[in-house]
Amino acid sequence: MARSSSPTLPSRCLSCGFEAAPGSGEWDSVDSPPLGTMTQCPDCGSTNVMNRE
C-alpha cells in the first residue's frame, strides 16, 4: 500500500503572524548558548514561533 503524505503546514510567528514553511530559507535563526539554535521571525525578530503538524 502506498502511504500518502500530507502537505507541510507553515510555521507561524505568534507575535506578528508571519508564516512560512518550516526549514525554508525564509526564517532567520539565532544562537542561544543555553538553548542552541532557535528559529527567529524575519519580520519582527521574535523567537516565539509555533510549528504546526
C-alpha positions in Angstrom: 0.0 0.0 0.0 1.2 3.5 -0.8 1.5 5.9 2.1 0.1 9.3 1.3 2.0 12.3 2.8 0.2 15.3 3.9 1.4 18.7 2.9 3.6 20.5 5.4 1.7 23.2 7.3 3.5 26.5 7.7 5.2 27.6 10.9 3.7 30.8 12.4 5.2 33.6 14.4 2.9 34.2 17.4 4.0 37.8 17.7 3.2 39.2 14.2 1.6 36.3 12.3 4.3 35.7 9.7 4.0 32.3 8.1 6.4 30.2 6.1 7.3 26.5 5.6 9.4 25.1 8.4 13.1 24.7 7.4 12.6 27.1 4.5 15.1 29.9 3.8 12.5 32.4 4.8 13.1 32.0 8.6 16.1 33.5 10.4 17.9 31.8 13.2 19.7 33.0 16.3 22.2 31.1 18.6 21.4 31.0 22.3 24.2 29.2 24.2 21.9 27.6 26.8 19.2 26.6 24.3 21.0 26.1 21.0 19.8 27.4 17.6 16.4 29.0 17.7 14.1 29.9 14.8 13.6 33.7 14.5 10.9 35.6 12.6 12.5 37.8 9.8 9.7 40.4 10.2 9.7 41.2 13.9 12.7 39.3 15.3 10.6 37.2 17.7 11.6 33.6 18.6 8.0 32.8 19.7 7.3 30.5 16.7 4.8 27.7 16.5 5.5 24.7 14.3 2.2 23.1 13.2 1.8 19.4 12.4 
